[in-house]
Amino acid sequence: MNRRMRGGLAALLGAALVIPLSVTATTASWNDREWAYGGPIGTGSLQCDGSTAFDTRSRGTFLAGQLLGVNLDAIAELEEMRLTVNADGTAAPSPGEAIDLGSTPPTFTYANPFDVTALGIVGVDLTGFAVGVPGAALGAANQWAQGAPTGQTAGASGLINDSGAVLVSDDTPSDDLPAPGTIDITALLPTIPGLSTARLEVGAVAASSQLDGCAALREQIWGIAPAEPAVQRDYGIAGLDVVVDAPAVGALTGAVNTTVTGLNASVADLVGPGGLIAQTLESTLLQTVTGLVGVDLTGTVTITGLDLGATVAPFLGLTLDGNGFTIDLANGRILVDIERLSGPLNNAGPNTQLVLNAGVVNDIVAEAGILLDEWVDDVVAALDTAIRAAQLTISLSSTVSRTVLGVPVEFASVTVTLSSTIGQVLSGETTVSVSASLLGGIIPTPLLNALLSGILGSAGALTTALVGLLTTELIDPITTLGATLSTLSAPVVNALAGLVNALPSVVSLMVNVQPDQAGAPPGSTYIEPGPRSTAEYAVTALRLGLADFDTPADVAHVRFATGSAGPVTLP
């Protein structure tokens, strides 16, 4: 090694060995969990084996901010859970009536469940969050805090267990989740034809922040990273949907019900000895056989095996599921999955702004049109199949007369029968049967034979008349329904398009909000680290912004599920 290199290396080593005079450098201090610290803290030792005492703070806040013009922070019933654990081992929970979840000193754990029934904001219903969920601490809207003089502290809120762990994820079964909360956003949306009231449904949410304060201070002062992260934050959002009551959807099911009612009335009119089928066969027989008078068919005409209400019920109860939307036919609603428009709600980085994308509207509209067309075809096909499968039974008879010298003279007994499905009649597979037996009388034989031949030969005309009647009364209304439903589908598609287009101007989203990290939203605050204390480490699962479509600058934000840990302070 040349002299220049040796001199440079010596200088470098000399610089590396310069340490504050107030710090005693020993090999032990770098290899075990006892660290010397100085500077603004002063000379002493910082141990993370439980022998050093700290003041800790934590909190859980389920709901905060401004919601529909109401300052949530001012509602006493929504008071968050705060916990201070002092270095001397005493705990100060706030509110004072917070529930002790079985604290075992030196660790203290308290909860202040969010009283959703006390919210009292018109248009807001969060009572679904109050439903107890197995494994959750005191229900699905809890506010939880834990701390110990050892420097361990945690805060959580939402759907969490007794340890403050988040119970919400993309994989959580829906049966394990509470009902969503709803916020009425009708007044925020523009007028959209085919839609009425609109609600934002917020699924179960949760957030948790845990801090090892001693490890954090060691890293903060010495720059020595702990074996495990000193701060661990987690959040979960079960879902976010917009649900609108849609008269346009109700019009579809209404048209089906109206048609079914009409068809049932038609069936009632067709059957019976005096029904339209008997009347049509009687009049056709009179028109077909020249000189025939006095026809009065009596007997039975029935249509069985037909329940049109049951036929359409499954279709009226369907939800047509598209990629990011649902047309709920049973309840006359349209649901839009915000996640489909914005991207994943979970597993996002800190302060992720989810941008609602109206650009997907063309895809949604196209898919909605296809789903509705298929539904219309299915409804029409089901009704047509049911009608054609119904059993038609005709058993009618009458004595018939012929006028002789101005006087009606009975000369034969005529019977008209049929037993088949309506489909077989319509397709020509089955025809009406006609039989006759002579009664004798004064009618000349040649004329009598001509009359008898005409009666027996009327089967074709009777079948044609029956087919025409069945088509008019039962098949044509189904065809008309198909055209009507196709027309009524367009307003549903247009309403869905209008909703998707409007949402980006009305709703804004940020998930995994961490005020101490880059990209935190405006107005975010947190307690910064000090010479003897860590920072406050908070996480909010969902920050929801709501704006009036016509006044986009008028934005209010509400924060769902916040957990905060820290600061942890050396006394």
matplotlib code that plots the C-alpha trace (Angstrom):
import matplotlib.pyplot as plt

x = [0.0, 1.5, 1.8, -1.0, -3.4, -2.3, -2.8, -6.3, -7.4, -6.1, -8.0, -11.2, -10.8, -10.2, -13.4, -15.4, -14.3, -15.3, -18.2, -20.0, -18.1, -21.2, -21.5, -19.5, -18.7, -18.5, -18.8, -21.7, -23.7, -23.9, -24.6, -27.4, -30.7, -29.2, -28.2, -26.4, -28.0, -27.1, -27.5, -30.8, -31.9, -28.9, -26.5, -28.1, -29.2, -32.3, -33.4, -36.1, -36.5, -39.3, -37.1, -37.4, -40.7, -42.5, -45.6, -47.8, -50.8, -53.2, -56.7, -59.4, -61.9, -64.6, -66.1, -64.9, -65.2, -68.1, -71.0, -73.9, -73.2, -72.9, -69.6, -69.2, -66.5, -69.1, -71.5, -70.8, -72.2, -69.4, -66.6, -63.4, -61.5, -58.3, -55.9, -52.9, -50.7, -48.1, -44.6, -45.7, -48.1, -51.3, -53.9, -56.2, -58.9, -61.2, -64.1, -64.1, -66.9, -64.9, -65.1, -62.1, -61.6, -59.8, -56.6, -53.8, -51.2, -48.8, -50.9, -54.2, -56.9, -60.1, -63.0, -65.6, -68.0, -69.4, -73.1, -74.5, -78.1, -77.1, -75.9, -79.1, -78.3, -81.1, -80.2, -77.6, -78.2, -75.2, -77.2, -75.9, -72.5, -74.0, -74.7, -72.5, -70.1, -68.5, -64.9, -65.3, -64.9, -68.2, -69.7, -68.7, -68.2, -65.7, -63.1, -60.2, -56.9, -54.1, -50.9, -48.2, -45.3, -43.0, -43.6, -46.0, -49.1, -51.9, -55.1, -57.8, -61.4, -64.1, -64.5, -61.7, -61.2, -60.3, -56.6, -57.3, -56.6, -58.5, -61.2, -61.9, -60.3, -61.2, -61.4, -63.8, -67.0, -70.0, -71.8, -69.0, -69.6, -72.2, -74.8, -73.4, -74.1, -75.9, -75.6, -78.2, -76.5, -79.7, -79.3, -75.7, -76.4, -77.8, -81.3, -81.0, -84.1, -85.1, -83.5, -84.9, -83.2, -79.5, -77.5, -73.8, -73.3, -70.2, -69.3, -67.5, -64.3, -61.4, -58.0, -55.2, -51.9, -49.4, -46.2, -43.2, -42.1, -38.8, -37.7, -38.9, -36.9, -33.8, -34.2, -35.0, -32.0, -29.4, -30.7, -30.6, -33.5, -35.2, -35.5, -39.2, -40.8, -41.5, -44.7, -47.3, -50.5, -53.3, -56.7, -59.6, -62.7, -65.4, -66.9, -68.3, -71.4, -73.9, -77.4, -80.2, -83.9, -84.7, -88.3, -86.9, -86.1, -89.5, -91.1, -89.6, -91.0, -94.2, -94.7, -94.2, -96.7, -99.2, -98.9, -99.2, -102.4, -103.8, -102.9, -104.6, -107.7, -107.6, -107.3, -110.4, -112.2, -111.3, -112.5, -115.9, -119.1, -119.7, -116.1, -114.5, -113.4, -117.0, -118.4, -115.8, -116.4, -120.1, -120.0, -117.5, -119.7, -122.7, -120.7, -119.2, -122.3, -124.8, -128.4, -127.4, -129.3, -129.9, -126.3, -125.8, -122.6, -122.5, -120.1, -116.6, -113.5, -110.5, -106.9, -104.8, -101.1, -100.6, -99.3, -97.9, -97.1, -94.8, -93.3, -92.1, -91.4, -87.7, -87.1, -88.6, -86.4, -83.2, -80.2, -78.4, -74.7, -72.4, -68.7, -69.1, -72.8, -76.0, -79.5, -81.7, -85.0, -86.6, -86.2, -86.2, -82.6, -79.3, -76.1, -72.7, -69.5, -67.2, -64.2, -64.9, -64.7, -61.7, -59.5, -58.8, -59.9, -57.5, -53.8, -53.1, -50.1, -50.3, -52.5, -53.8, -56.2, -58.7, -59.9, -63.4, -63.2, -66.1, -64.3, -65.7, -69.2, -69.2, -68.3, -70.9, -73.6, -72.8, -72.8, -76.0, -77.7, -76.7, -77.8, -81.2, -81.7, -81.0, -83.4, -86.1, -85.6, -85.7, -88.9, -90.6, -89.4, -90.5, -94.0, -94.3, -93.1, -95.6, -98.5, -97.7, -97.2, -100.6, -103.3, -106.4, -109.4, -112.6, -115.8, -118.8, -122.0, -125.3, -128.4, -128.5, -131.4, -132.4, -135.3, -138.0, -140.9, -139.8, -139.8, -136.5, -136.2, -133.6, -132.0, -128.6, -126.5, -123.0, -120.0, -116.8, -113.7, -110.0, -107.4, -103.8, -101.4, -101.9, -98.5, -99.7, -102.8, -100.7, -98.2, -100.9, -100.1, -103.6, -107.0, -110.5, -112.6, -116.2, -118.8, -122.5, -125.4, -128.7, -131.9, -134.2, -137.1, -138.8, -135.7, -135.3, -132.4, -130.3, -130.4, -129.8, -126.7, -125.4, -125.9, -124.2, -121.3, -120.9, -120.8, -118.2, -116.1, -116.0, -113.1, -110.5, -112.4, -112.9, -109.2, -108.2, -110.5, -109.2, -105.6, -106.4, -108.2, -105.4, -102.8, -104.6, -105.4, -102.3, -99.3, -99.6, -99.5, -96.2, -94.8, -96.0, -94.4, -91.0, -91.2, -92.3, -89.5, -86.9, -88.2, -88.2, -84.6, -83.2, -84.1, -82.4, -79.2, -79.4, -79.9, -76.9, -74.8, -75.9, -75.1, -71.6, -70.8, -71.9, -70.2, -66.6, -67.9, -69.8, -67.6, -63.8, -61.9, -58.6, -57.7, -54.9, -54.6, -51.4, -50.9, -47.1, -46.5, -46.1, -49.2, -51.4, -54.6, -54.9, -55.7, -54.1, -52.4, -50.3, -47.9, -44.4, -41.5, -39.6, -36.2, -37.6, -40.7, -41.8, -44.3, -48.0, -48.6, -52.2, -54.1, -57.6, -59.2, -61.3, -61.5, -64.7, -65.3, -68.8, -69.5, -72.6, -72.6, -73.7, -71.3, -68.2, -66.1, -68.5, -66.7, -67.0, -64.8, -65.6, -63.1, -64.1, -62.1, -58.9, -56.4, -53.6, -50.5, -48.1, -46.5, -44.4, -42.4, -39.5, -40.6]
y = [0.0, 3.4, 6.3, 8.3, 5.4, 4.6, 8.3, 8.4, 5.2, 6.5, 9.7, 7.8, 5.5, 8.4, 10.1, 6.9, 6.6, 10.1, 9.8, 12.2, 12.6, 12.0, 8.5, 5.6, 3.3, -0.4, -3.6, -4.7, -1.6, -2.8, -6.5, -6.6, -4.9, -2.2, 1.0, 4.0, 7.3, 10.9, 14.2, 15.7, 12.7, 12.8, 10.1, 6.9, 3.5, 2.6, -1.0, -2.7, -5.7, -4.1, -2.4, 1.0, 2.8, 5.0, 7.1, 5.8, 7.1, 5.4, 5.8, 4.3, 6.4, 4.8, 7.9, 11.5, 14.5, 16.2, 14.2, 15.8, 19.1, 17.6, 17.9, 14.3, 15.3, 17.4, 14.5, 13.3, 9.8, 9.3, 10.0, 8.2, 5.8, 7.4, 5.7, 7.1, 4.7, 6.5, 5.3, 4.7, 2.0, 4.0, 4.2, 7.1, 5.9, 8.5, 8.5, 7.5, 5.0, 3.1, -0.7, -2.5, -5.5, -7.4, -5.3, -7.2, -4.6, -3.6, -3.8, -2.0, -2.5, -0.5, -0.1, 2.5, 0.9, 3.3, 3.9, 3.9, 4.4, 7.8, 9.2, 11.1, 12.4, 12.4, 10.2, 8.2, 4.7, 2.9, 0.6, -2.4, -1.8, -2.5, -6.2, -8.4, -10.5, -13.7, -13.0, -9.3, -7.3, -5.9, -5.7, -4.5, -0.8, -0.9, 1.7, 0.1, 1.2, -0.6, 0.5, -0.5, 1.3, -1.0, 1.2, -1.2, 0.6, 0.1, 1.7, 0.2, 0.7, -1.0, -4.7, -6.0, -8.7, -8.4, -7.9, -5.1, -7.2, -6.3, -8.8, -7.4, -8.5, -9.5, -13.1, -12.5, -14.5, -12.2, -14.1, -12.9, -9.3, -6.9, -5.2, -2.1, 1.4, 3.7, 7.4, 9.1, 10.9, 11.6, 15.4, 15.3, 13.6, 15.4, 14.4, 11.1, 9.9, 6.4, 6.8, 8.1, 7.8, 6.9, 5.5, 5.0, 1.6, 1.4, -2.1, -3.2, -1.3, -1.6, -0.2, -1.0, 0.6, -1.0, 0.6, -0.8, 2.6, 1.5, 0.0, 3.1, 5.4, 3.2, 3.5, 7.2, 8.1, 5.6, 4.7, 1.0, -0.8, -3.3, -7.0, -6.5, -3.2, -1.0, 0.2, -2.1, -0.7, -2.6, -1.8, -3.5, -2.4, -4.9, -3.0, 0.3, 0.4, 2.9, 1.6, 3.5, 2.9, 2.7, 3.1, 2.2, -1.3, -1.5, -0.8, -4.0, -6.2, -4.2, -4.9, -8.7, -8.7, -6.8, -9.3, -12.2, -10.7, -10.2, -13.7, -15.2, -13.1, -14.4, -18.0, -17.5, -16.0, -18.9, -21.8, -22.9, -23.8, -20.2, -19.1, -17.8, -21.2, -22.6, -19.4, -19.4, -23.1, -22.6, -19.5, -21.2, -24.3, -22.1, -20.2, -23.3, -25.5, -23.7, -23.8, -24.9, -23.2, -23.7, -24.6, -24.3, -26.1, -27.1, -29.2, -28.4, -26.5, -26.5, -25.4, -27.1, -27.3, -23.6, -21.3, -18.2, -16.5, -19.3, -19.3, -15.7, -15.5, -16.7, -14.1, -11.3, -12.2, -12.2, -10.0, -9.4, -9.3, -7.4, -6.5, -3.9, -3.4, -5.3, -4.8, -6.0, -6.9, -8.1, -4.8, -2.4, -1.2, -0.7, -1.3, 0.0, -1.4, 1.5, -0.8, -1.7, 1.9, 2.8, -0.2, -2.4, -1.0, -3.2, -3.8, -0.3, 1.7, 4.6, 7.5, 5.8, 8.1, 5.9, 7.6, 6.8, 6.0, 7.1, 5.7, 2.3, 3.5, 2.2, -1.3, -1.2, 0.0, -2.6, -5.4, -4.1, -4.1, -7.7, -8.9, -7.2, -8.6, -12.1, -11.6, -10.4, -13.4, -15.7, -14.3, -14.4, -18.0, -19.1, -17.8, -19.2, -22.6, -22.6, -21.7, -24.3, -27.0, -26.3, -29.0, -28.0, -30.2, -29.6, -31.7, -29.9, -31.1, -29.8, -30.8, -28.9, -27.8, -26.9, -24.7, -26.5, -24.4, -21.7, -24.1, -25.2, -29.0, -30.8, -33.5, -34.4, -34.4, -33.0, -33.5, -31.4, -32.8, -32.2, -33.2, -32.1, -29.4, -25.9, -26.3, -29.3, -27.4, -24.4, -26.5, -28.4, -31.7, -32.0, -31.1, -30.7, -33.8, -33.5, -36.3, -36.4, -38.8, -38.4, -38.0, -38.7, -36.4, -34.9, -33.5, -35.0, -37.5, -35.7, -32.5, -34.5, -36.1, -32.7, -31.3, -34.3, -34.1, -30.4, -31.0, -33.7, -31.7, -28.7, -30.0, -28.1, -24.8, -25.3, -26.1, -23.0, -20.8, -22.3, -21.7, -18.1, -17.6, -19.1, -17.1, -13.8, -14.4, -16.1, -15.9, -12.4, -10.8, -12.6, -11.2, -7.8, -8.2, -8.9, -5.7, -3.7, -5.0, -4.3, -0.7, -0.4, -1.8, 1.4, 3.7, 1.2, 1.3, 5.0, 5.4, 3.2, 5.2, 8.5, 7.2, 6.0, 9.2, 11.3, 9.4, 10.7, 14.2, 13.2, 10.7, 10.8, 8.1, 7.6, 4.4, 3.5, 7.1, 7.7, 11.3, 11.0, 9.5, 11.3, 12.1, 12.6, 14.5, 18.2, 19.0, 15.8, 16.2, 14.0, 14.4, 14.6, 12.9, 14.9, 14.6, 12.1, 10.8, 8.9, 10.2, 9.4, 6.6, 6.6, 4.8, 5.4, 2.7, 5.0, 8.7, 9.4, 12.7, 13.8, 16.7, 18.2, 17.6, 21.1, 22.6, 20.5, 22.8, 22.1, 18.9, 17.3, 14.5, 11.7, 9.2, 5.6, 3.5, 5.1, 3.4, 5.5, 4.4, 6.9, 9.0, 6.9, 9.2, 8.8, 10.7]
z = [0.0, -0.9, 1.5, 0.0, 0.4, 4.0, 4.9, 3.4, 5.1, 8.5, 8.1, 7.2, 10.2, 12.4, 11.2, 11.8, 15.4, 16.4, 18.9, 21.2, 24.5, 26.4, 25.0, 26.4, 23.5, 24.4, 22.5, 24.7, 23.8, 20.2, 20.8, 23.4, 24.0, 26.3, 24.5, 25.7, 24.6, 24.9, 23.1, 23.9, 26.0, 28.3, 29.4, 30.5, 29.2, 27.1, 27.6, 25.7, 28.0, 30.0, 32.6, 31.1, 31.6, 29.1, 28.8, 26.0, 24.1, 21.8, 20.4, 18.3, 16.3, 14.2, 12.7, 12.4, 10.1, 8.4, 7.1, 5.2, 7.0, 10.5, 12.5, 13.8, 16.2, 18.1, 18.8, 22.3, 21.6, 19.0, 21.4, 20.4, 22.7, 24.1, 26.5, 28.2, 30.2, 32.4, 33.2, 36.8, 35.6, 35.9, 33.1, 32.1, 29.7, 28.1, 28.3, 31.9, 31.4, 28.8, 29.1, 30.6, 28.4, 31.2, 31.7, 33.3, 34.4, 33.2, 30.0, 29.9, 27.3, 26.9, 24.5, 23.8, 21.3, 18.7, 19.5, 15.9, 17.2, 18.6, 15.3, 14.6, 11.1, 8.6, 5.6, 7.5, 8.8, 10.3, 12.5, 10.6, 12.1, 15.6, 14.8, 16.9, 14.9, 16.2, 17.1, 17.2, 20.4, 21.5, 18.0, 14.6, 15.4, 18.2, 19.3, 21.1, 22.7, 24.5, 26.2, 28.6, 30.4, 28.4, 25.4, 23.6, 22.5, 20.0, 18.8, 16.5, 15.5, 13.4, 13.0, 15.2, 17.7, 21.4, 20.5, 18.1, 15.0, 11.8, 10.9, 7.5, 4.2, 0.7, 1.8, 4.8, 4.2, 3.8, 6.6, 9.0, 8.2, 9.5, 7.3, 5.5, 6.7, 4.3, 3.5, 1.4, -1.5, -3.6, -3.1, -4.3, -7.7, -10.7, -11.9, -13.7, -15.5, -14.3, -10.9, -7.6, -4.2, -4.1, -1.1, -0.6, 1.2, 3.3, 4.2, 7.3, 7.9, 10.4, 11.1, 13.5, 14.5, 16.8, 18.0, 19.8, 21.3, 22.7, 19.4, 17.6, 19.8, 19.4, 15.7, 15.8, 18.0, 16.8, 13.3, 14.2, 12.6, 14.8, 13.9, 13.4, 12.3, 15.2, 13.6, 12.1, 10.5, 8.9, 7.5, 5.8, 3.8, 3.0, 0.2, -1.1, -3.3, -4.6, -4.5, -6.3, -6.3, -10.0, -11.3, -14.7, -13.3, -11.7, -15.0, -16.4, -13.8, -13.8, -17.5, -16.9, -14.1, -16.2, -19.0, -16.7, -15.2, -18.7, -19.7, -16.6, -17.4, -21.0, -19.8, -17.6, -20.6, -22.8, -20.7, -19.5, -21.5, -22.2, -22.8, -25.9, -27.1, -27.0, -28.5, -31.3, -32.1, -32.1, -34.4, -36.7, -37.0, -37.9, -40.5, -42.0, -42.4, -44.6, -43.4, -39.9, -37.0, -33.4, -32.3, -28.6, -27.5, -23.9, -21.8, -20.6, -21.8, -19.5, -19.6, -17.0, -15.9, -16.2, -13.5, -15.1, -11.8, -10.8, -14.3, -14.2, -10.4, -10.8, -13.4, -11.4, -8.4, -10.4, -9.9, -13.2, -12.2, -14.5, -14.1, -11.4, -11.4, -10.5, -11.8, -8.9, -10.5, -7.2, -5.5, -8.4, -7.8, -9.5, -7.6, -8.7, -7.2, -6.5, -6.4, -10.0, -11.0, -8.8, -8.3, -5.2, -1.8, 0.1, 0.2, -1.2, -0.2, 2.2, 1.2, -2.0, -3.8, -5.7, -8.9, -10.0, -13.7, -15.8, -18.8, -18.0, -18.8, -22.4, -21.2, -18.5, -20.8, -23.4, -20.8, -19.2, -22.6, -23.3, -19.8, -20.3, -23.8, -22.5, -19.6, -22.0, -24.2, -21.2, -19.9, -23.3, -23.9, -20.4, -20.9, -24.4, -23.2, -20.3, -22.5, -25.1, -22.4, -20.9, -21.5, -23.4, -23.1, -25.0, -24.7, -26.1, -27.6, -29.0, -31.0, -34.2, -36.3, -39.8, -40.8, -42.7, -43.9, -41.5, -38.5, -36.9, -36.9, -34.9, -37.0, -35.4, -32.2, -32.7, -30.4, -30.6, -28.7, -28.3, -25.7, -26.2, -25.3, -26.6, -28.3, -30.3, -31.5, -32.5, -34.4, -36.2, -34.6, -33.2, -34.7, -33.4, -33.7, -34.8, -34.7, -35.3, -35.0, -36.8, -34.9, -37.9, -38.8, -41.8, -43.5, -46.9, -47.1, -49.7, -47.6, -44.5, -46.0, -47.1, -43.6, -42.0, -44.5, -43.8, -40.0, -40.2, -42.6, -40.3, -38.2, -40.2, -40.0, -36.3, -35.7, -37.7, -35.7, -32.4, -33.4, -34.3, -31.0, -28.9, -30.8, -30.3, -26.7, -25.4, -27.9, -29.2, -25.7, -25.1, -28.3, -27.4, -24.0, -25.6, -27.6, -24.6, -22.4, -25.1, -25.2, -21.4, -21.1, -22.7, -19.8, -17.4, -19.4, -19.7, -16.0, -15.2, -17.6, -16.0, -12.6, -13.5, -15.3, -12.3, -9.5, -10.1, -9.5, -6.3, -4.5, -3.8, -2.0, -0.2, 1.6, 4.0, 5.1, 7.1, 8.1, 8.7, 5.2, 1.9, 0.0, 3.1, 2.3, 3.0, 6.7, 7.9, 11.3, 13.6, 16.5, 15.2, 17.0, 19.7, 21.3, 23.9, 22.0, 19.0, 16.5, 16.4, 13.9, 12.7, 9.9, 8.6, 6.6, 4.4, 3.9, 2.0, 0.2, -0.8, -3.1, -4.6, -8.3, -9.0, -6.5, -6.7, -4.5, -1.6, -0.4, 3.0, 4.2, 6.7, 8.0, 8.7, 11.1, 12.5, 14.7, 16.3, 18.4, 20.0, 20.8, 23.3, 25.5, 27.9, 31.1]

ax = plt.figure().add_subplot(projection="3d")
ax.plot(x, y, z, "-o")
ax.set_aspect("equal")
plt.show()
